[in-house]
Structure formats: structure tokens, C-alpha cells
Amino acid sequence: MMALRAVNGCSIIRSTYSPPSLCSLLSCFHQSKLLNGTRSKLGVFPSNCRFELHINANGEKIGFSAVHSLADSVLEELQERRKTRRIAASNKLEFTSSEELLKEKKVKQGLREGLLLEFKKDGERVLLAVAQKPDGKKNWMVSDQNGTTSSIKPQQITYVVPGVENFDHTQIPEFLQKAQHNLDPSLLELAWAELLEKKKSVTPEELAVMIYGTAESLESYCAHLLLSNGDIYFSMQETKGYRCIYTPRPTDQVEELLKMRLARETAEKQLQEFIQLLYSAKARPIEAKPSKSSWTQEEKTRERIEALVSYAVDECCSDSQKRTAGTILTAMGLAKKASSALNLLIDIGYFPIHVNIDLLKSNIRTNHSKDVLSAAEDLLSESCDIDEIRRKDLTHMKVYAIDVDEADELDDALSAAKLQDGRIKVWIHVADPTCLIRPGSTLDKEAMSRGTTVFLPTATYPMFPEKLAMEGMSLKQGTKCKAVTVAVVLHSDG
């Protein structure tokens, strides 16, 4: 007779000889619904939702009967997985009998020579080591997986691997390799499902029995790694000596943590894509570097570039911006220094090779937006002059502008004539940009925000777009130029 189990709308057909796959159980667990159409959070079945549909030889439905829970099915799958994933092939313990074995192993043991232990170094890195000998009253000398001997404090120890005597520290790399090969996070998820339904906490050794069928040293350490590194499904409840007890998290917490992990993974992927863009831009010749505007088209890319710019001039506006720049520099293998950020921006072509860092620190804009440039072009194409009827033709005068030879923008000039009484009359001619710029216009607001044209030994950054300043607002030779003129009569004493 075949049994049809109704699980969240997913029908699992199973016979006595064909248990459901791990993928099937996980799928059903994550999508489970109650038979009456209501939905549980992550598929944790209530105790009354356990049915089996019986079908006779003619294919007719002959009724339902109660069966064991989803947790029991999970346990069956775990037992099947033990047979294929177990490293200690001779062990054939069942879950119940293994619990009795664990009670004997829970006797608190002090540190002694030859124990294999895990400890934190420098507050961050986790290493495996073998205890060698006491170092003072409390500390121990240990030889770690890198062959380094050091003294550690008891509070640095995070786990003592059970069932190990006189371990050779040269075998640690092989032990770690086996442990990594034996890790399967999906088994942790299945164990969480069972323990959550049964409302039970678990130690690494107990988890090892659940998912590997044995609590021997390697399997116990694998279970410890799953619990300590995978904080999605379990949280640490308490510690007893060098053993920790973990409790399964509620389903709503698990859902939230899974969302947060997905967000972190997405952010990490985007960061790596940005790092590849930087490497690609650095490798290009100068003439083929990406344009400056290309770095500001996509929001995330623009935010990261702005963080680097702020870091380069030591003016990060927030801790978040500073962290972003630091993360990028670290990923590029660069020191977290302002000079590193500046050189990186030069290497990718965002800044010119001889960038003036003081311009950046003073927030002086060196170019104009497309809107401002477009408004300037429109003004140059217009020929109207609102003051035309008030203009006086002074083109018969000799006009002198005093400036350097290479000056293109001449905004003031002088004329002079001697009067009959011996006095001198001086005309001061000043270029008249107000005949072009309307108050409140785009160009007027741009000029007000800049305040002045910036003259530096290496470059000039005009208040108005360069073409407008050099042509429409300049006193050019051989052209009728619009100006405001003031005449002054000087006495003989000046």
C-alpha cells in the first residue's frame, strides 16, 4: 500500500523503501500550509496536522489515519544522511542511545597537555591548537594550526574538542580539511526544525549525534562550527565550562535574519562589481579612461565615488561615508589614507594627474553643469540688447586694456584725452554682463553661488561658462562691445 502525505499542498508519494529527499523535506518545510488553508510561519506543523491518506489496490481512497509529525520525517532523513555523511564508519548508534553516551562525556574536564582546542587570537581570528604545557597559574602554551606557539588565556578558548588525547599539532590542517568537507548547513536547518517543534536546546555533541549519528571528536567539532558560525537558526543560551548550549530561534527571528543575510550578500556582490570597475579603469591607458560623468550615473556607484572624494580631502560628512571609503581601499589592497584615495581617483581617471587638492578642500567647482552651459549658448545666439537705445558709440576712442599677453577675458579698459584747459579726462570702460543676465535666471543663480572667478597660477575657473565670459562678456578688439563707461576729469594734481 502507498501512503500519500499532505504537506503544504505538496504531495509526497512515498513507499516503505523510498524516503523523501532532503530537498523535498526542506521545500515542504518552508512552504507548509495547514489542511484547512491557513498558513504557518515557516511550516512548523501543529500536533493535530498529521494525516495519511490510504489507497487500496484499485486506487480508491479508503480514509485517513494519523501518522508521525514532520519532525519525525526530518529525523528519518537525518538518519539516512548519517549513513552517507558519517566519517566514523563503525559507529551505529541511534539517537536515543547516543544521548546516554553524551551524559558520560559531559563531565567537566580541565585543560591538560595534548587536548585539541579552538581559541580566538587578536579578538577576531579563530584557530585550532594543541595544549602543550601550563604557562603560569592560568595561561597555557599552545601550538596552533600555523605551527606558531603562543600563550593564551582561558577566556580565549571557545571550544575544547571532546574525545582527543595527545593530539599532534601537525595533524591540525588535515583535521580541519576533513571538518570542512563534512559541513552541511542544510542539516543544521533540519535540526532546527526538529528542535524548534520539540522546544529543546542542544549542545554541539548532541547536534553531532542528530546529524552525523556520532559524537566523536571530528563530528562534534563540525557541529560546533555549524552552531557557532551559523547564527541564523540558533542562539547561544549559556556556557558550561568550555561547552556551549544553543537554543533554536523562533521562526520570525529566522525569517528576519535570512532577509538581513540576503541584504548583506547583495551588498557584498555590488561592492565586488564596483571593485572590478576600479581595476578595469586603472588598467586602461589615460586616453581610454571612463569619463567623469560615467561614475555618477548609477546611484550606488556615485555614492562610493563621493565617499572616496570626501576621504581624499579628509572631509567625510558621516561615519558611514568614511566606512565605505575604508572598505573600498581595503578591498583594493590600499592603506586607509587620504593619499591612497586621491591616487586611486587619479588612477581611474576621475581626477586629472595634476589635480589641485586645495580646490577640492575649498569645494571650488571647476566646471559647469549641462543646464548652465545650455543657457549660455542660448544667450550667445540672441542679439537683443535691452539697453540699446541708451548706448553711446565710443568706438572712435583709443581704448587700452592692461593685462597679460595671454589674457582672453578683458573686462575693463581705459581711454584718456587732454582737454583745452590742460586737465585730463579719463574714461573707464567696464564690460556689461547685466545686459545678458536676467535677475533670477539660471546663470544669475550660478554666478551668485560661485561669487567670483578663481584665478590660480595653474588655471582660471570663470564664474560664468568660459565661452560666454570670453565672447559675450569680454571687451574684444575689432568688435562692438557692450560696456558701462564712467568719465572722470583729473586736475593737474591728479
Disulfide bonds with the S-S distance in Angstrom:
none
